[in-house]
Amino acid sequence: TLILEANCEFNRDQAEMDWETGTPKLLLVGSIAPIQNSPADYRFERKFGVKYYDFGCTPPIDDCIKVYNERIFELLDGRFGQKWRNKVRQDVKYFN
C-alpha cells in the first residue's frame, strides 16, 4: 500500500483567501497544448472576477485541483447563482 499525502498549494483555504483578495482562479490542465482564452473567456473573467489558470503539463495532483475548484464553484454560485455556469469553459477541472 502506498499512501501519498500532498501539501497542496491549491486547497480550500487558498480558494477562500484568493476569493477574499479578488484573485480567484479556475484551474485547468492543458497538458502540452493548452487552449488559449477566447474573447468570450476574457469577458467571463471580467464579468465574474475570476481568472482561468492553466498549469500546462506540470499540474499539482488532482485532489488539490478538485478541492480548490469546487470551493470556487460554491463561491461563484453564492454570488452569481447559476448564470455563470452556462458561460464557463468546459475544460475547467471538475466542473462537470
N, C-alpha and C positions, 0 to 999 in steps of 0.2 A: 504494500500500500504506500502510495506517495501522496503526501499532503503538502499543498503549496499555499502558503499564507502570503498574500500580496499586501504590500504597503502602497495603497492606491493614492496617486496624486489627484485623481478624479474620483471623488466619492460624494456621498450625500451632503456632508458638511461643506465640502468645497462648492457644490452646486448652490447651496444656500448662501454661502459667502459671495460667490460670483453674482447671484441674483441681487443681493443687497448692495453690492458695489457697482451694479449696472454693467457687468461683464459676463453674463451667462453665455454658454455655448451649447450648441447641439453637435454632438460628436459623431464624426464619420470615419470610416476606414476605407480609403480609396485605393489601397494597395499600390501597385507600381504605376497605375494610370488613373490618378484621381480625376474626378469630374469637376470642371471649373464652374463657378457660380454663374448662373444666367442672370439677365436683368431682373427677372421675377424673383430670383433668390435674393438679390440685393434689396429689392423692395420689401420682401419678407423680413429681412434682417432689420431694416429701418423701422418698419411698422410695429414689429413685436419686440424690438430691443434685445435681440439675441443673435449671435454670430455662429455661422457654420464653421466647425473646426475639423479639419481633416488631418489625421495622423500620417497619411501616406502608408508606407509599408512597415512602419515601426510603432504600431499601436500598443497601448498597455493591454493587460489581459481583459477579456470580455466582461468579466464580473465588474470590473471598475467602470467600464463604459456604461454598462447596464444600470448600475446604481445611480450614476451621475445623470444620465439622460432621463431616467424615469422620474427623478426628482424635478428636473427642469420641466418635463411634461406636466407634472402636477402643478407647478407654479404658473406655467402658461395657462392651464385650464382655470386656475383660480383667478387670474387677472383678466383673461380674454374669453373665457368659456370655451366652446368647441370650435369657434370660427378659424382659429389658426391652423387647425388640423387639416383643413382642405387645401392649404397653401404650402405646407411644409414639404421639403424634399423627401421623397420616398426612400432614399438611401440612408436616412438618419438611423443609426443603430437602435434597435429595439422599439422603433416607433410602431410597427405593425404587430 
